[in-house]
Amino acid sequence: MGSIAIIGAGNVGQAIAGHMSFKGHDVRIFDRWGRDLEPIKANDGIDMTGDVAGHGTPSVLTTDLGQAVSGAEVVIVAAPAFAHAYLSQELASVLAPDQLVLFQPGVLGSGVELARMFALADRRPCLIAETPTSLYTCRLRRPGHVYIGAIKHAVPLAAVPSADTPRALDILRTYFGDRYVPGEDTLTVGLNNCNPIYHVPPAVLNFKTVEDADRHPLHSLVTPRIAEVIDALDRERLALADALGVKAASFWDFLNTAYEVTEGSFVERIVQGYGRQGFPEPDSVKHRYFTEDIPFGLVTWSSLAAQIGLSLPLTDSFVALGTALCGQDFVAGGRTARTLGLLGSDVDGIRAAFVDGAV
């Protein structure tokens, strides 16, 4: 059995921690504030229903990051994207070179950001990897009780540098079998994250329903014209990927791969893919569709595009609209070429950071 530390006690963190401890691994959970740990303590662990049914009991619940990761073979960051910068700075000061950190899921640049923090701390980096989406489709039914709708059969993973990907996959096989599969590199993995494509347009263009907290299923808010906007936004992402030498799948190809949706209009395909889940739309401006998908999705795409002289007008429009609607400067607080140490970089410089780990 192995030893694994989970950073974050939300949906994904509790699903992984519950499942891994249920399987007999030594599991520690870190939560910065400790609020999400109290119900787990009261429940003497985590109850799971759905694709995994059982009860898992982590060995350590702590607000001390050093205690959580000390001696752990694998450290999984399952925290929101807006916490990655802080966590990367802290992790770079306590991790050893023989440990593996997995951003699960990451957003474009998570691995590069951690590698840069190691460099700034003048420390030898650990093994760093990331995925574009979570292996677990899950929701907390209530604290300490998580519903695991599915464990995906194949999620791409890439390391920084990409030459380390086979080593990361070999370590993770002990815990997750062969469900993680090789990704090309973290630039490819990051740019294949379609979350902002589907989440942001319906949320922004139906903003009254956000203010009214109607909680309609997001797919029900996608009209034929909004679906065209989703497609146009996706084409800007694909243009950025092409300019950076990355082969990225379209959002519609993603629906095919993830949910075997191949036919129908754009709206019909979205309903087929997401209708079975019925996840609700945002009910406040603090929802992750705004606080993650804009500053750590759209802003990052726009910032990298600006370094190579590529214009993303629709992407920039949604950033501006989101900033005005939410009353939060998503550019100032987001992940940009500056925060990644890539300000002024050309295509080769950006690729070197993501593919080769040159920071």
C-alpha positions as CSV (number, residue, x, y, z in Angstrom):
1,M,0.0,0.0,0.0
2,G,1.1,3.6,-0.6
3,S,1.0,6.9,1.1
4,I,-0.9,9.8,-0.5
5,A,-1.6,13.4,0.7
6,I,-4.7,15.2,-0.6
7,I,-4.6,19.0,-0.7
8,G,-8.1,20.2,-0.4
9,A,-11.3,18.8,1.2
10,G,-14.0,19.7,-1.4
11,N,-15.8,17.4,-3.8
12,V,-12.8,15.9,-5.5
13,G,-10.5,15.9,-2.5
14,Q,-13.0,13.9,-0.4
15,A,-13.8,11.6,-3.3
16,I,-10.1,10.7,-3.7
17,A,-9.4,10.6,0.0
18,G,-12.4,8.3,0.7
19,H,-11.6,6.0,-2.2
20,M,-7.9,5.7,-1.6
21,S,-8.3,5.1,2.2
22,F,-11.1,2.6,1.4
23,K,-8.6,0.7,-0.8
24,G,-6.2,0.6,2.1
25,H,-3.7,3.4,1.3
26,D,-2.4,5.7,4.0
27,V,-4.2,9.0,3.3
28,R,-3.7,12.5,4.8
29,I,-6.0,15.4,4.0
30,F,-4.9,19.1,4.2
31,D,-7.4,21.9,4.4
32,R,-6.0,25.4,4.9
33,W,-8.7,26.6,7.2
34,G,-9.9,23.3,8.7
35,R,-13.6,24.0,8.3
36,D,-14.1,21.1,5.9
37,L,-12.2,18.7,8.1
38,E,-14.6,18.9,11.1
39,P,-17.5,17.0,9.5
40,I,-15.0,14.2,8.4
41,K,-13.8,14.0,12.0
42,A,-17.4,13.8,13.3
43,N,-18.2,11.1,10.7
44,D,-15.0,9.2,11.5
45,G,-14.2,9.3,7.8
46,I,-15.9,9.7,4.4
47,D,-19.0,7.8,3.3
48,M,-19.2,7.1,-0.5
49,T,-22.1,6.2,-2.7
50,G,-22.5,5.8,-6.4
51,D,-19.7,4.2,-8.5
52,V,-17.8,3.5,-5.2
53,A,-19.9,2.5,-2.2
54,G,-18.2,2.3,1.2
55,H,-16.5,4.2,4.0
56,G,-12.9,5.5,4.0
57,T,-11.0,6.7,7.0
58,P,-8.0,9.0,6.3
59,S,-5.2,8.7,8.9
60,V,-4.5,12.4,9.2
61,L,-6.7,15.5,9.0
62,T,-4.6,18.6,9.3
63,T,-4.2,22.3,8.6
64,D,-0.4,21.8,8.7
65,L,0.8,21.4,5.1
66,G,4.2,20.0,6.2
67,Q,2.5,17.3,8.3
68,A,0.2,16.3,5.4
69,V,2.9,15.9,2.8
70,S,5.9,14.6,4.9
71,G,6.8,11.2,3.6
72,A,3.9,10.9,1.2
73,E,4.8,9.3,-2.1
74,V,2.0,11.2,-4.0
75,V,0.6,14.7,-3.2
76,I,-2.6,15.5,-5.1
77,V,-3.7,19.1,-5.3
78,A,-7.5,19.0,-5.5
79,A,-8.0,22.6,-4.5
80,P,-9.6,25.4,-6.5
81,A,-7.5,27.0,-9.2
82,F,-7.4,30.3,-7.3
83,A,-5.5,28.5,-4.5
84,H,-2.8,27.0,-6.7
85,A,-0.4,30.0,-6.6
86,Y,-0.4,30.1,-2.8
87,L,-0.1,26.3,-2.5
88,S,2.7,26.1,-5.1
89,Q,4.7,28.6,-3.1
90,E,4.2,26.7,0.1
91,L,4.8,23.2,-1.5
92,A,8.0,24.4,-3.1
93,S,9.4,24.9,0.4
94,V,8.5,21.5,1.9
95,L,8.5,18.9,-0.8
96,A,11.4,16.5,-1.5
97,P,12.7,15.7,-5.1
98,D,11.5,12.0,-4.9
99,Q,7.8,13.1,-4.3
100,L,5.2,13.4,-7.0
101,V,2.7,16.3,-7.1
102,L,-0.3,15.9,-9.3
103,F,-2.7,18.8,-10.0
104,Q,-5.9,16.9,-10.4
105,P,-7.3,18.8,-12.1
106,G,-4.9,21.4,-13.2
107,V,-5.5,24.5,-15.3
108,L,-3.2,25.7,-18.0
109,G,0.1,26.5,-16.3
110,S,-0.3,24.8,-12.9
111,G,2.8,22.7,-13.3
112,V,4.8,25.5,-14.8
113,E,3.9,27.7,-11.8
114,L,5.1,25.1,-9.3
115,A,8.3,24.5,-11.2
116,R,8.9,28.3,-11.2
117,M,8.3,28.4,-7.4
118,F,11.0,25.7,-6.9
119,A,13.4,27.7,-9.1
120,L,12.7,30.9,-7.1
121,A,13.3,29.0,-3.9
122,D,16.6,27.7,-5.4
123,R,15.4,24.1,-4.6
124,R,15.5,21.0,-6.7
125,P,12.0,20.3,-7.9
126,C,9.9,17.3,-7.2
127,L,8.2,15.3,-10.0
128,I,5.3,17.5,-11.2
129,A,2.3,16.4,-13.3
130,E,-1.2,17.6,-14.2
131,T,-4.5,16.6,-15.8
132,P,-7.1,18.7,-17.7
133,T,-10.0,17.3,-15.7
134,S,-10.7,15.3,-12.6
135,L,-10.6,11.5,-12.7
136,Y,-13.7,11.6,-10.5
137,T,-17.1,12.9,-11.4
138,C,-18.4,13.7,-7.9
139,R,-20.5,15.9,-5.7
140,L,-20.7,16.3,-1.9
141,R,-24.2,15.2,-0.8
142,R,-23.3,16.7,2.5
143,P,-20.0,17.2,4.4
144,G,-18.3,13.8,4.9
145,H,-20.7,12.1,2.4
146,V,-19.6,12.2,-1.3
147,Y,-21.5,10.8,-4.3
148,I,-19.1,9.4,-7.0
149,G,-21.0,9.4,-10.2
150,A,-18.2,7.9,-12.2
151,I,-14.5,7.3,-12.2
152,K,-13.4,8.1,-15.8
153,H,-11.7,5.3,-17.7
154,A,-9.0,7.5,-19.3
155,V,-7.7,10.9,-18.3
156,P,-4.6,12.4,-20.0
157,L,-1.7,13.3,-17.8
158,A,1.5,15.1,-18.6
159,A,4.6,16.0,-16.5
160,V,6.8,19.1,-16.4
161,P,9.1,18.3,-18.2
162,S,7.2,16.0,-20.5
163,A,10.1,13.4,-20.4
164,D,9.0,12.6,-16.8
165,T,5.4,11.6,-17.8
166,P,6.2,7.8,-17.9
167,R,7.7,7.9,-14.4
168,A,4.6,9.8,-13.0
169,L,2.2,7.3,-14.6
170,D,4.2,4.4,-13.2
171,I,3.9,5.8,-9.6
172,L,0.2,6.5,-10.0
173,R,-0.6,3.0,-11.3
174,T,-0.3,1.7,-7.7
175,Y,-3.3,4.0,-6.7
176,F,-5.4,4.4,-9.8
177,G,-4.5,1.5,-12.1
178,D,-4.2,2.5,-15.7
179,R,-6.9,5.2,-15.7
180,Y,-4.3,8.0,-16.3
181,V,-3.0,7.9,-19.8
182,P,0.0,9.7,-21.4
183,G,-0.7,13.2,-22.6
184,E,1.6,15.0,-25.1
185,D,2.8,17.7,-22.7
186,T,1.3,20.1,-20.2
187,L,0.7,22.8,-22.9
188,T,-1.4,20.3,-24.8
189,V,-3.1,19.0,-21.7
190,G,-3.9,22.5,-20.5
191,L,-5.2,23.8,-23.7
192,N,-7.5,20.8,-24.0
193,N,-9.4,21.9,-20.9
194,C,-12.8,22.9,-22.3
195,N,-14.4,24.0,-19.1
196,P,-14.4,27.7,-19.8
197,I,-15.9,27.1,-23.2
198,Y,-19.0,25.5,-21.9
199,H,-19.3,27.2,-18.5
200,V,-18.7,30.9,-19.2
201,P,-21.0,31.9,-22.1
202,P,-24.3,30.5,-20.7
203,A,-23.5,31.9,-17.2
204,V,-22.6,35.4,-18.5
205,L,-25.3,35.6,-21.1
206,N,-28.0,34.5,-18.7
207,F,-26.8,36.6,-15.8
208,K,-30.2,37.4,-14.4
209,T,-30.7,33.8,-13.5
210,V,-27.4,34.0,-11.6
211,E,-28.5,37.1,-9.6
212,D,-31.9,35.4,-8.9
213,A,-30.1,32.1,-7.9
214,D,-32.5,30.1,-10.1
215,R,-30.1,27.2,-10.3
216,H,-31.4,26.0,-13.6
217,P,-29.4,23.1,-15.2
218,L,-26.7,24.9,-17.2
219,H,-27.5,22.9,-20.4
220,S,-31.1,24.3,-20.3
221,L,-29.7,27.8,-20.7
222,V,-27.9,27.1,-24.0
223,T,-30.0,28.5,-26.9
224,P,-29.0,28.0,-30.5
225,R,-27.4,31.5,-30.6
226,I,-25.5,30.9,-27.3
227,A,-24.3,27.6,-28.7
228,E,-22.9,29.5,-31.7
229,V,-21.1,31.8,-29.2
230,I,-19.7,28.7,-27.5
231,D,-18.4,27.5,-30.8
232,A,-16.9,30.8,-31.7
233,L,-15.1,31.0,-28.3
234,D,-13.9,27.5,-28.8
235,R,-12.4,28.4,-32.2
236,E,-10.3,31.1,-30.5
237,R,-8.9,28.5,-28.1
238,L,-8.1,26.3,-31.1
239,A,-6.4,29.2,-32.9
240,L,-4.2,29.7,-29.8
241,A,-3.4,26.0,-29.6
242,D,-2.5,26.0,-33.3
243,A,-0.3,29.0,-33.0
244,L,1.6,27.3,-30.1
245,G,2.1,24.1,-32.1
246,V,-0.5,22.2,-30.0
247,K,-3.0,19.7,-31.3
248,A,-6.2,20.4,-29.4
249,A,-9.6,18.8,-29.8
250,S,-12.7,20.9,-30.3
251,F,-15.4,21.2,-27.7
252,W,-17.6,19.0,-29.9
253,D,-14.9,16.4,-30.2
254,F,-14.6,16.5,-26.4
255,L,-18.3,15.7,-26.1
256,N,-17.8,12.8,-28.5
257,T,-14.8,11.4,-26.5
258,A,-16.3,12.0,-23.0
259,Y,-19.9,11.2,-23.6
260,E,-20.1,9.5,-27.0
261,V,-22.2,12.4,-28.4
262,T,-21.7,12.6,-32.2
263,E,-24.9,13.8,-33.8
264,G,-27.4,16.6,-33.7
265,S,-27.3,20.4,-33.6
266,F,-24.9,22.1,-31.1
267,V,-27.8,22.5,-28.6
268,E,-28.8,18.8,-29.0
269,R,-25.3,17.6,-28.5
270,I,-24.9,19.7,-25.3
271,V,-28.2,18.3,-23.9
272,Q,-27.1,14.8,-24.8
273,G,-23.8,15.3,-23.0
274,Y,-24.8,17.2,-20.0
275,G,-28.6,16.6,-19.6
276,R,-28.0,13.4,-17.7
277,Q,-26.0,15.2,-15.1
278,G,-28.2,18.3,-14.7
279,F,-25.5,20.2,-12.7
280,P,-27.0,23.7,-11.8
281,E,-25.9,27.0,-13.2
282,P,-24.0,29.5,-10.9
283,D,-26.1,30.9,-8.1
284,S,-23.6,33.7,-7.2
285,V,-20.7,35.7,-8.5
286,K,-18.4,33.5,-6.3
287,H,-19.2,30.4,-8.3
288,R,-16.2,28.6,-9.8
289,Y,-17.6,29.2,-13.4
290,F,-16.6,32.8,-12.7
291,T,-13.8,32.7,-10.2
292,E,-11.9,29.8,-11.9
293,D,-12.9,29.6,-15.5
294,I,-12.4,33.3,-16.2
295,P,-9.1,34.2,-14.4
296,F,-7.5,30.8,-14.8
297,G,-8.9,29.9,-18.2
298,L,-9.9,32.8,-20.4
299,V,-7.4,35.3,-18.9
300,T,-4.5,32.8,-19.3
301,W,-5.4,32.1,-22.9
302,S,-5.6,35.8,-23.7
303,S,-2.3,36.6,-21.9
304,L,-0.3,33.9,-23.7
305,A,-1.9,34.9,-27.0
306,A,-0.8,38.5,-26.5
307,Q,2.8,37.4,-26.1
308,I,2.7,36.0,-29.7
309,G,0.6,38.7,-31.3
310,L,-2.6,36.7,-31.5
311,S,-5.9,38.5,-30.9
312,L,-8.7,36.7,-29.1
313,P,-11.5,39.3,-29.2
314,L,-14.4,37.2,-27.9
315,T,-12.3,35.7,-25.1
316,D,-11.3,39.3,-24.1
317,S,-15.0,40.4,-24.2
318,F,-16.0,37.6,-21.8
319,V,-13.2,38.6,-19.5
320,A,-14.3,42.2,-19.5
321,L,-18.0,41.3,-19.1
322,G,-17.2,38.9,-16.2
323,T,-15.1,41.5,-14.5
324,A,-17.9,44.1,-14.7
325,L,-20.7,41.7,-13.7
326,C,-18.8,40.1,-10.8
327,G,-17.1,43.3,-9.6
328,Q,-13.7,41.6,-9.5
329,D,-10.6,42.3,-11.6
330,F,-10.1,38.9,-13.1
331,V,-6.9,39.9,-15.0
332,A,-5.2,41.3,-11.9
333,G,-6.0,38.2,-9.9
334,G,-5.6,35.7,-12.6
335,R,-2.9,33.5,-14.1
336,T,-1.0,35.4,-16.8
337,A,2.3,35.4,-18.7
338,R,3.7,37.6,-16.0
339,T,2.8,35.3,-13.1
340,L,4.2,32.3,-15.1
341,G,7.5,34.2,-15.7
342,L,6.7,34.2,-19.5
343,L,6.2,38.0,-20.1
344,G,7.7,38.8,-23.5
345,S,8.2,35.2,-24.5
346,D,7.8,34.0,-28.0
347,V,6.3,30.6,-29.1
348,D,9.6,28.8,-28.5
349,G,9.9,30.3,-25.0
350,I,6.4,29.4,-24.0
351,R,6.8,25.8,-25.3
352,A,10.1,25.5,-23.5
353,A,8.5,26.3,-20.2
354,F,5.6,23.9,-20.6
355,V,7.3,21.1,-22.5
356,D,10.8,21.1,-21.2
357,G,10.3,22.7,-17.8
358,A,12.6,25.6,-18.6
359,V,11.8,28.3,-16.1
